Amino acid sequence: MVARPLLLIGQPHLAPLLSLLAADYDVMSLWDQPDAAALQRVDALIWAGEFILGSELVDAMPHLRLIACFTVGYDGVDLALARERGIAVTHAGDVNAEDVADHAIGLMIAHRRWIVAGDRHVRAGQWTVEAKTRTRSMGAARLGIVGMGAIGIAVAERAQAMKMAIGWWGPRDKPALPWPRAASLMALAADSDIMLVAARADDHNRRMIAAPIMDALGPDGLLVNVARGQLVDEDALIAALTSGRLGGAAIDVFDPEPTDPARWVDVPNVVLTPHTGGATHAAVGRMAQMLMANLSAHFAGAPLPSPVA
């Protein structure tokens, strides 16, 4: 009888995949601390791409030929090391882009229309006839999108329907897009009421949303991040919000995760969600389907459905 491929699942929150994968593969989990002999037999690693995959773990798996990221993101994987070792890397493609875009628009509305703060206001008994709060319209608001991939485009399409004015910036021009590209990230911030971070994270853009960008966005500006926490200088963000140099923030991703709740206790004008932008039932189901398709293709020697370029 031919031995089945051995898969290693990396993170505990991926545990529901164990039963799904067990029908076709032998599966073990990293959190059960497999010994060196077991790791040497691993053929493929199932990984959550936002987590750093250290070279020591890769070194412990000499037969590893596939790193299959369950997630859309794969910034925690050293692609140069994978190429050097002849290891293929796959991810979930853009299967959750529409859901992340919905969440991004929801964060904008929640902050700009005072929905979260208004809920707290009512619950605290602070709503009186005399105390009436005015909020900011979404229509005609200038939205600057950092990173115009699948998520950025999906947000722009939604924002356009809401009659927002859309601009964007990314390191490479995309002439086919109908929205104007700013000359620089700084220029985009200066010309935006809302700045959305939707860029893919890599070694070159860590903390690119730094204090000068926040200052350009200004005391009436809103910063929204649904990409990766490391794209924003979090210390500078908290300082800008606390001092009033930045009007507000709506954040779904943090650096590191999970974030320390004490870090945000006294920070004003911020809406926080626990990295749930792409975590819908439908999107997670599509991620599982893409994972299975990548594994099946890899072990059949067929082209991978969603390889990392």
ABEGO torsion letter per residue (X at the ends): XBBBBBBBBABAAAAAAAAAAAAABBBBBAAAGBBAAAAAABABBBBBAABBBBAAAAAABAABABBBBABABAAABBAAAAAAAGBBBBBAEAAAAAAAAAAAAAAAAAAAAGAAAAAAAAAAGABBAABBBBBBBABGBBBBBBEBBAAAAAAAAAAAAAGBBBBBBBABBBAABABBBBABAAAAAAABABBBBABBBBAAABGABBAAAAAAAEAABBBBBABBAAABBAAAAAAAAAAGABABBBBABBOBOBBBAAAAAABBGBBBBBGAAABBAAAAAAAAAAAAAAAAAAAAGBBBABBBX
